[in-house]
Amino acid sequence: MNPTLSLTPRELLARYQAGERNFAGIRFIEPNNDPEALCGADLSGIILRGAYLPGVKLREANLTGAKMMGVYMPDADLTLADFRKAELIGATLKRACLECADLSCTLLEGVNLIGANLDGTEISNSPLAYSVLCQTNFSKMWPSPPYFDTDIYCAGSLLWETTMPDGTFIAGAEYDLRY
């Protein structure tokens, strides 16, 4: 795949449905022409490593098993998206809406979640080690305490203005050194 490949969201969907899976390094052209094109789409197993997709709308999309290491998706709408068993290592999800998304069993090491909306997000068995978790609220995730272990694994992560699952607020910048 050409790392400078540019497609519209509709073209990506058509090529995916035709059997292509590797879209590593793509950029969207004319993303606002048909912004809802990928909402609800089945993109399971897609390869989007290093893709540049700011503001992408993947609401209710099936991204199970997706390979998305280093993907750049600030301000993305990922509401109700299914990321189970996906690889999001080093992804930028700054200010992304992940409301009610399923991130269970997802590789999230080194992810940037500054200001991301995680209300109702399922994040069990998804390590967040070495991530940037500033201005992030983990207290409204699903299932909420006491139904899951309130201690998320975020060793070495930067915490600042972060609300942890148990409601503890970390005001100043600090690294999680518990592990």
N, C-alpha and C positions, 0 to 999 in steps of 0.2 A: 504494500500500500504506500502510495506517495504521501510523505508526511505533510505536504502542503495542499492536499486534496481539499477542494471546497465544494460543498453540496448544499442544497436547500434541505430542510427537514423532510419534505415530501420525497425528494430524491433518495435520501438515506433510507427511508421506510420502504420505498419500492425496491431498492437494491437488496435490502435485508430480506424482504419477502421473496426475492428471487434466489435466495440462498447465500448471498455474500454475508460474511460475519466480521471481517477485519476492516474497521474504519479508524485505525490508530492514526492520531495526529490530525484528524479532520478539523475544519472550521466551517461553520455555517455561513452561507451567503443568503441574504434576504430572509433572515430568521423571522422578521416581523410580517412577512408576506402571508404566511400561513402558520401563525404561532402555535396553534393547537394540533398540528399535524401528527405529533408523536404522543399526544395524550391518550392513554389507554392502550397504547401499542404493545404488542408482544415483541420485546427485544432481548429475550433471554439468550444468554451466551454471547452477546455482542462484545466485540473488542473495540474499546474507545480509549486505549492507552494514550495519554498525552493530548487528548482532544481539547480543543479550545471552544467551549460552549457557554459563554456567559449569558445568563438570563434564559437558558433553555427551559422549555415547558415539557416536563415528562410526567405530568400528573397522572396517577393511576397506571403508569407503565409497568410492565413486567420486565425487570432487569435481573432476574435470578441468574446467578452464575456469571454475570457480566465481568469483563476484565477492564477495569477503569482506573488503573494506576496512573497517578499524576494528572488526571483529568481536571480541567479548569472550568468550574461551573458556579461562579459567584452569582448570587441573586436568582438561582434556579428555582423553579416551582416543581418540587418533587413530592407534593402532597399525595399520600396513599400509594406511593411507588413501592414496588416489591424488589428489594435488593438482597434477598436471602442468598447467602453463600457467594456474594459478589466480592471482588477485590477493589477496594477504594484506597489503597495505600497511597499516601501523599496527595490525595485529592484536595482541591480547594473548593469548599462548599460554604464560603463566607456569605453570610446573610441569606442562605438558602432556606426555603420553606420545606422542611421534612415532616410536616405535621401528619401524624398517623402513618408514616412510612414504616415498612418492615425492614430493619437492618440486622435482624438476628443472624448470627453465624457469619457476619460480614467482616472482612479484614479491613480495619480502619486505622492502622498505625500511621502516624504522621499526618493525619488529616487536619485541615484547617476548618474549624467550625465557628469562627468568630461571628457572634450575633445570629447564629442559625436558630430557626424555630424548630424545636424538638417536641412540641406538645403532642402527646399520644404516640410517640415513636417507640417502636419495639426495638431494643438494642441488646438483648440478652446474648451472651456468648460472643460478643464483638469487642475485642481489645482495642482501646484507644491510646495505646502507649505512644509517647513522644509526639503527641498532637497539640494543637493550639486550640484551647477550649475557653477563650476569653469571651465574656459577655454571653455565656451559654447557660441555659437553665435546664438541668437534668431532673428537676423535681416533678415535672409533669409527664414523664415518660410512662409508657404502658408496658407491662402492668405496673402500677404504682406500688410503693411500699405499703404494707409488708409482704406483698405477694411475690416479690423477687428480692434477691440479694441486693441491698441498697448500696453496696460497695462496687463501683465500676472499676475496671482495671484501666488505669490511665497513668502508669508509671512513666516518669520523665516528662509528663505533659505540662505545658504552661497553663496555669489557672489564674484568672484575673477577672474579678466581677463575675464569678462562676457560682451558680447554685447547684450543689451536689444533690444526688437522689434523696438523701435523708433530710434535705432542707438547709444544710450547712452552707452559709454564704462565705466565699473566699473573696475578700475585698481587694487586697493588694496582690501584686504579681508574685507568684511563687510557683516552683516546680513541685509536682507530686513526687515525693521521695519515699512513699510508704513501702515500696516493694524492693 
